[in-house]
């Protein structure tokens, strides 16, 4: 395909008509170039969407990690309070 497109460009440049040549080969080449350009545009849009999704997911991940750390701190503190209360309760009846 690259040879075909290259030969079309050579044909067009020989006639100094570039993209406006009416030769059938050149019209086919223009269609091919337009298809490539359209696909590139679609790909760039998809990449931008994926980039936005990635940023959103990273934000959510950060939030979840923060919540998890806070939960672990609270459960550790709760366990420490429970252990201290158990020690105080065990020491009081023995006096």
C-alpha positions as CSV (number, residue, x, y, z in Angstrom):
1,X,0.0,0.0,0.0
2,X,2.8,2.4,0.8
3,X,4.2,1.9,-2.7
4,X,0.8,2.6,-4.2
5,X,0.4,5.9,-2.2
6,X,4.0,6.9,-3.0
7,X,3.4,6.3,-6.7
8,X,0.2,8.4,-6.5
9,X,2.1,11.3,-4.9
10,X,4.8,11.0,-7.6
11,X,2.1,11.0,-10.3
12,X,0.5,14.1,-8.8
13,X,3.8,16.0,-8.3
14,X,4.7,15.3,-11.9
15,X,1.5,17.2,-13.0
16,X,1.9,19.9,-10.4
17,X,-1.7,19.3,-9.4
18,X,-1.1,17.8,-5.9
19,X,-4.3,16.9,-4.2
20,X,-6.6,18.3,-6.9
21,X,-5.6,16.0,-9.7
22,X,-8.5,14.3,-11.5
23,X,-6.5,11.2,-12.3
24,X,-8.4,8.1,-10.9
25,X,-5.2,7.0,-9.2
26,X,-4.9,10.3,-7.4
27,X,-8.5,10.3,-6.4
28,X,-8.0,6.8,-4.9
29,X,-4.9,8.2,-3.1
30,X,-6.9,11.1,-1.7
31,X,-9.5,8.7,-0.4
32,X,-6.8,6.6,1.2
33,X,-5.2,9.7,2.8
34,X,-8.6,10.8,4.1
35,X,-9.2,7.4,5.6
36,X,-5.9,7.5,7.4
37,X,-6.6,11.0,8.6
38,X,-10.0,10.1,9.9
39,X,-8.7,7.1,11.7
40,X,-6.0,9.2,13.3
41,X,-8.7,11.7,14.4
42,X,-10.8,8.9,15.9
43,X,-7.8,7.4,17.6
44,X,-6.8,10.8,19.2
45,X,-10.4,11.2,20.5
46,X,-10.3,7.7,22.0
47,X,-7.0,8.4,23.6
48,X,-8.3,11.6,25.1
49,X,-11.3,9.7,26.5
50,X,-9.1,7.0,27.9
51,X,-6.8,9.6,29.5
52,X,-9.8,11.3,31.2
53,X,-11.0,7.9,32.4
54,X,-7.5,7.1,33.7
55,X,-7.3,10.4,35.7
56,X,-10.7,9.7,37.2
57,X,-9.8,6.2,38.2
58,X,-6.6,7.4,39.8
59,X,-8.5,10.0,41.7
60,X,-10.9,7.3,43.0
61,X,-8.0,5.1,43.9
62,X,-6.4,7.8,45.9
63,X,-9.7,8.4,47.7
64,X,-10.2,4.7,48.5
65,X,-6.6,4.4,49.8
66,X,-7.2,7.4,52.0
67,X,-10.4,5.9,53.4
68,X,-8.7,2.5,53.9
69,X,-5.8,4.2,55.9
70,X,-8.3,6.1,58.0
71,X,-10.3,2.9,58.6
72,X,-7.1,1.0,59.7
73,X,-6.2,3.9,62.1
74,X,-9.6,3.8,63.6
75,X,-9.7,0.0,64.0
76,X,-6.2,0.1,65.6
77,X,-7.3,2.8,68.0
78,X,-10.5,0.9,68.8
79,X,-8.5,-2.3,69.5
80,X,-6.1,-0.4,71.7
81,X,-9.0,1.1,73.7
82,X,-10.7,-2.3,74.0
83,X,-7.4,-3.9,75.2
84,X,-6.9,-1.1,77.8
85,X,-10.5,-1.5,79.0
86,X,-10.0,-5.2,79.4
87,X,-6.8,-4.7,81.4
88,X,-8.5,-2.2,83.6
89,X,-11.4,-4.5,84.1
90,X,-9.2,-7.4,84.9
91,X,-7.1,-5.4,87.4
92,X,-10.1,-4.0,89.3
93,X,-11.8,-7.2,90.6
94,X,-8.6,-8.6,91.9
95,X,-8.0,-5.8,94.4
